[in-house]
Amino acid sequence: MGPVECVVLAFPGERLKVAAVVAIADLRKEGQVRLIDSLVVVKAPDGEVSTSELVEYDEFDEATAEIGPEANLLGPEDAAEVAQSLEPGSCALMLLVEHIWAARAVEAIREAGGRIAASVRIPDAHVEEARAAYRQAVAAAAGRS
């Protein structure tokens, strides 16, 4: 099994957008991730929190048609924790995913006696800085050729 991660995608408004769900479904269809569980968390304008399963939304039927059974590992405690970071009148999609794309490498690492010692999510601002630095490096290398 590849690395497993809980990813929380937050959105303005109390409804998920179909395009976002389709993008996740496409990753699953391409064999990049396996969806182990999902949970939709909604924080109403008055602060009330509700949860539902992704497959409960009719507008996502096409995207979720081939998801298959989920493990139901994400629960009320997880939803309460996510809700703390949500603004009133917004929602989040919690996804428990296995990174299938990394499974072969992880297996080889384990067979060699290694393990995944840490995994750190890089904040968006730092990712943008890294992209800009990479573009500059590529441009500089092209200028030297």
C-alpha positions as a printed NumPy array, in Angstrom:
array([[  0.   ,   0.   ,   0.   ],
       [  1.229,   3.499,  -0.815],
       [  1.289,   6.454,   1.552],
       [ -2.126,   7.45 ,   2.932],
       [ -3.05 ,  11.06 ,   3.556],
       [ -6.042,  13.019,   4.741],
       [ -6.467,  16.051,   2.493],
       [ -8.921,  18.819,   3.368],
       [-10.077,  21.027,   0.502],
       [-11.938,  24.158,   1.664],
       [-14.335,  26.141,  -0.529],
       [-16.353,  29.339,  -0.196],
       [-20.093,  28.785,  -0.024],
       [-21.989,  25.865,   1.387],
       [-21.942,  23.693,  -1.769],
       [-19.041,  21.929,  -3.423],
       [-18.438,  22.736,  -7.072],
       [-18.87 ,  19.868,  -9.531],
       [-15.559,  20.7  , -11.283],
       [-13.604,  20.142,  -8.051],
       [-15.207,  16.746,  -7.457],
       [-14.656,  15.746, -11.093],
       [-10.943,  16.635, -10.779],
       [-10.606,  14.315,  -7.77 ],
       [-12.558,  11.59 ,  -9.572],
       [-10.213,  11.927, -12.55 ],
       [ -7.164,  11.325, -10.327],
       [ -8.851,   8.19 ,  -9.055],
       [ -9.77 ,   7.01 , -12.556],
       [ -6.187,   7.598, -13.736],
       [ -4.938,   5.332, -10.947],
       [ -3.028,   8.069,  -9.14 ],
       [ -5.008,   7.853,  -5.896],
       [ -7.394,   5.42 ,  -4.233],
       [-10.243,   7.072,  -2.369],
       [-10.496,   5.322,   0.989],
       [-13.067,   7.666,   2.52 ],
       [-14.576,  11.105,   2.045],
       [-16.683,  13.459,   4.096],
       [-18.293,  16.79 ,   3.248],
       [-18.263,  19.309,   6.098],
       [-20.494,  22.398,   5.888],
       [-20.33 ,  25.333,   8.268],
       [-23.518,  27.379,   7.967],
       [-23.483,  31.18 ,   8.355],
       [-24.725,  30.749,  11.935],
       [-21.775,  28.416,  12.699],
       [-23.785,  25.184,  12.742],
       [-21.79 ,  22.269,  11.327],
       [-23.244,  19.431,   9.284],
       [-21.67 ,  16.507,   7.476],
       [-22.634,  14.228,   4.628],
       [-21.117,  11.624,   2.363],
       [-19.942,  12.703,  -1.075],
       [-22.121,  10.055,  -2.723],
       [-25.239,  11.663,  -1.193],
       [-25.095,  14.557,  -3.702],
       [-27.032,  13.906,  -6.915],
       [-25.018,  16.5  ,  -8.877],
       [-21.874,  14.398,  -8.362],
       [-23.404,  11.107,  -9.564],
       [-21.299,  10.962, -12.725],
       [-18.055,  11.755, -10.876],
       [-18.735,   9.365,  -8.   ],
       [-20.32 ,   6.542, -10.022],
       [-17.252,   4.289,  -9.896],
       [-15.914,   5.179,  -6.448],
       [-17.057,   1.957,  -4.856],
       [-17.404,   1.32 ,  -1.147],
       [-15.648,   3.633,   1.292],
       [-14.209,   2.619,   4.652],
       [-16.102,   5.196,   6.766],
       [-13.005,   6.109,   8.762],
       [-13.663,   9.856,   8.803],
       [-16.15 ,  10.746,  11.518],
       [-17.624,  13.441,  13.733],
       [-14.351,  14.181,  15.546],
       [-12.581,  14.764,  12.232],
       [-15.422,  16.973,  10.995],
       [-15.341,  19.041,  14.21 ],
       [-11.607,  19.602,  13.819],
       [-11.978,  20.692,  10.189],
       [-14.935,  22.929,  11.038],
       [-12.732,  24.938,  13.382],
       [-10.696,  26.121,  10.393],
       [-13.732,  26.932,   8.22 ],
       [-15.296,  30.348,   7.882],
       [-19.065,  30.489,   8.446],
       [-20.862,  29.951,   5.146],
       [-18.196,  27.654,   3.699],
       [-17.56 ,  23.968,   3.231],
       [-14.771,  21.421,   2.973],
       [-14.243,  18.087,   1.311],
       [-12.193,  15.708,   3.437],
       [-10.482,  12.977,   1.459],
       [ -8.627,  10.002,   2.866],
       [ -6.52 ,   8.866,  -0.077],
       [ -3.829,   6.34 ,  -0.814],
       [ -1.146,   7.644,  -3.157],
       [ -1.06 ,   4.741,  -5.595],
       [  1.529,   6.519,  -7.758],
       [  4.047,   6.099,  -4.89 ],
       [  3.194,   2.504,  -3.913],
       [  6.013,   0.828,  -5.896],
       [  8.64 ,   3.181,  -4.491],
       [  7.342,   2.738,  -0.946],
       [  7.425,  -1.043,  -1.351],
       [ 11.041,  -0.925,  -2.544],
       [ 11.99 ,   1.388,   0.326],
       [ 10.378,  -0.954,   2.866],
       [ 12.09 ,  -3.997,   1.339],
       [ 15.391,  -2.143,   1.768],
       [ 14.596,  -1.638,   5.456],
       [ 13.569,   1.994,   5.038],
       [ 10.41 ,   3.802,   5.996],
       [  8.703,   7.105,   5.408],
       [ 10.064,   9.123,   8.319],
       [  8.128,  12.336,   7.679],
       [  5.813,  14.034,   5.26 ],
       [  5.392,  17.797,   5.261],
       [  2.818,  19.777,   3.323],
       [  4.424,  22.896,   1.85 ],
       [  2.246,  26.051,   2.19 ],
       [  0.922,  27.577,  -1.058],
       [  2.995,  30.76 ,  -0.654],
       [  6.204,  28.731,  -0.517],
       [  5.136,  26.655,  -3.518],
       [  4.652,  29.865,  -5.522],
       [  8.132,  31.052,  -4.452],
       [  9.591,  27.715,  -5.548],
       [  7.843,  27.928,  -8.935],
       [  9.205,  31.434,  -9.516],
       [ 12.732,  30.353,  -8.514],
       [ 12.51 ,  27.327, -10.809],
       [ 11.358,  29.471, -13.754],
       [ 14.297,  31.826, -13.133],
       [ 16.746,  28.912, -13.007],
       [ 15.393,  27.484, -16.272],
       [ 15.607,  30.909, -17.933],
       [ 19.159,  31.41 , -16.669],
       [ 20.205,  27.952, -17.909],
       [ 18.66 ,  28.644, -21.309],
       [ 20.542,  31.959, -21.456],
       [ 23.861,  30.149, -20.901],
       [ 23.26 ,  27.72 , -23.772]])
